[in-house]
Amino acid sequence: MIKLLQDLFPWLATLPFTAKLLISVAVVVVAGAVLVMIWTPPQSNTKLVEPQPTPPELIKTEPSPIVTASPGPVETPTPPKPMWPQDKSFEGLKRRLDRTSKTNRKILLALLDAGRDGLYVSANQDSLAARFNLSRNDVLARGAELQRLQLIEVIELTDRNYRLNEDVLTVVGPNGLTLLRTLLK
């Protein structure tokens, strides 16, 4: 093959040393760029936006009265209890899971069963997309929501790998996994 190339381009052998060096460097750079493009996974263009806390001056501190038909004392509504991730307790986690969609609870249950290895988004037959008959984009959107709520961790491997957040496992503890499994059903 080298002989064939030398016969096709006989003038390359007559080039000065610097020209040969420049051509060699150009070939190596192009080959390196192609290898980087082939082996580097695409970067995600989505950025998670953290919710900004409401400035204290915008929070209404006066309770608004509830209009009732009968005269009597005015009741003020009780503020809602904090939920996970603001309240990193078992009760806060339970309140968050009660307000999580059925499909997202099923995803969390599958991640609980998968253990520390987690599950991939759509790399194989055992992936989240295949298990729940969802498109990759649906799984990514649900994963972003669960990550925003700090219920799962997303790890970039050959594909995105979802695992339960360590804080969830810490709050539940090793003896509470059965209870967590019941909450997710």
C-alpha positions in Angstrom: 0.0 0.0 0.0 2.9 2.4 0.8 4.4 1.6 -2.6 1.0 2.4 -4.3 0.8 5.7 -2.5 4.4 6.5 -3.5 3.6 5.7 -7.2 0.5 7.9 -7.0 2.2 10.9 -5.4 5.9 10.7 -6.5 6.4 14.5 -5.9 5.8 14.1 -2.1 9.1 12.4 -1.7 10.9 15.4 -3.2 9.4 18.0 -0.8 11.7 19.7 1.7 11.8 18.6 5.3 9.6 21.5 6.6 6.9 20.9 4.1 6.8 17.2 5.0 6.6 18.1 8.7 3.7 20.6 8.1 1.8 18.0 6.0 2.4 15.3 8.7 1.2 17.7 11.5 -2.0 18.5 9.5 -2.8 14.8 9.0 -2.3 14.1 12.7 -4.5 17.0 13.8 -7.3 16.0 11.4 -7.1 12.4 12.6 -7.1 13.5 16.2 -10.1 15.7 15.7 -12.0 12.9 14.0 -11.2 10.5 16.9 -12.3 13.1 19.5 -15.6 13.6 17.7 -16.2 9.8 17.5 -15.3 9.0 21.1 -16.7 12.1 23.0 -20.3 11.9 24.1 -22.5 14.9 23.2 -22.8 17.5 25.9 -26.2 18.4 27.2 -27.4 21.9 26.3 -30.0 21.9 28.9 -29.2 23.7 32.1 -31.2 23.1 35.3 -32.5 26.4 36.6 -32.8 26.4 40.4 -35.9 28.2 41.7 -35.0 31.5 43.2 -36.3 32.3 46.7 -38.9 35.0 47.0 -37.3 38.2 48.4 -38.7 39.0 51.9 -40.1 42.3 50.8 -42.4 40.6 48.3 -43.9 38.1 50.8 -47.3 39.2 52.0 -47.1 39.0 55.8 -50.7 40.1 56.6 -53.1 37.1 56.5 -56.0 37.7 54.1 -59.4 37.1 55.9 -61.7 34.3 54.7 -65.1 35.6 53.8 -67.8 33.5 55.5 -71.6 33.8 55.3 -72.0 33.6 59.0 -70.7 36.3 61.4 -68.0 35.1 63.7 -64.3 34.9 64.1 -62.2 35.2 60.9 -60.1 32.1 60.2 -56.7 32.4 58.6 -55.4 29.6 56.4 -52.5 27.6 57.8 -49.3 27.7 55.8 -48.4 24.4 54.1 -45.8 22.3 55.7 -42.4 22.3 54.0 -41.6 19.4 51.6 -38.5 17.6 50.4 -35.9 19.0 49.6 -36.5 22.0 51.9 -37.4 19.7 54.7 -35.0 16.8 54.5 -36.9 14.5 56.9 -39.0 11.4 56.4 -42.2 13.4 56.7 -41.0 15.9 54.1 -40.0 13.1 51.8 -43.5 11.5 52.3 -45.2 14.7 51.5 -43.2 15.1 48.3 -43.8 11.5 47.2 -47.6 12.0 47.8 -47.4 14.9 45.3 -45.4 13.0 42.7 -47.0 11.5 39.6 -47.7 7.8 39.4 -45.1 7.3 36.5 -42.4 9.2 38.4 -43.1 7.0 41.5 -42.8 3.9 39.3 -39.4 5.3 38.1 -38.3 5.9 41.7 -39.4 2.3 42.6 -37.4 0.9 39.7 -34.4 2.9 40.8 -34.8 1.6 44.4 -34.9 -2.0 43.1 -31.9 -1.3 40.9 -29.8 -0.4 43.9 -26.5 1.5 43.7 -26.0 0.7 40.0 -29.1 2.6 39.0 -30.6 2.4 35.5 -29.7 3.9 32.2 -32.1 6.1 30.3 -32.2 4.1 27.0 -29.0 2.2 26.4 -30.4 -1.3 26.6 -33.5 -3.5 27.1 -33.5 -3.0 30.9 -33.5 0.8 30.5 -36.1 3.2 31.9 -37.4 4.0 28.4 -38.0 0.3 27.7 -39.4 -0.6 31.1 -42.1 2.2 31.0 -42.6 2.4 27.2 -41.5 6.0 27.2 -39.5 7.9 24.7 -36.0 9.0 25.6 -37.1 12.6 25.8 -39.9 11.7 28.2 -37.5 9.9 30.5 -35.0 12.8 30.3 -37.7 15.3 31.2 -38.9 13.2 34.1 -35.4 12.7 35.2 -34.7 16.4 35.2 -37.8 17.0 37.3 -36.8 14.3 39.8 -33.2 15.6 39.9 -34.5 19.2 40.5 -36.5 17.8 43.5 -33.3 16.1 44.7 -34.9 12.6 44.6 -32.4 11.2 42.1 -28.8 11.7 41.0 -27.9 11.8 37.3 -24.5 10.3 36.4 -23.1 10.8 32.9 -21.6 7.4 31.8 -22.0 5.8 28.4 -25.6 7.1 28.7 -27.3 8.9 31.5 -27.6 6.8 34.6 -30.2 7.5 37.2 -29.9 6.5 40.8 -31.7 7.4 44.0 -30.2 10.4 45.7 -28.0 9.5 48.7 -30.0 11.9 50.9 -33.2 9.9 50.3 -31.4 6.7 51.3 -29.9 8.4 54.3 -33.2 9.7 55.6 -35.0 6.4 55.0 -32.2 4.3 56.5 -31.5 0.7 55.8 -34.5 -0.5 57.8 -36.9 1.9 55.9 -36.5 0.6 52.4 -39.6 -1.6 52.7 -41.6 1.4 53.9 -40.2 3.5 51.0 -41.2 0.8 48.6 -44.7 0.9 50.0 -44.9 4.7 49.7 -43.8 4.5 46.0 -46.5 1.9 45.0 
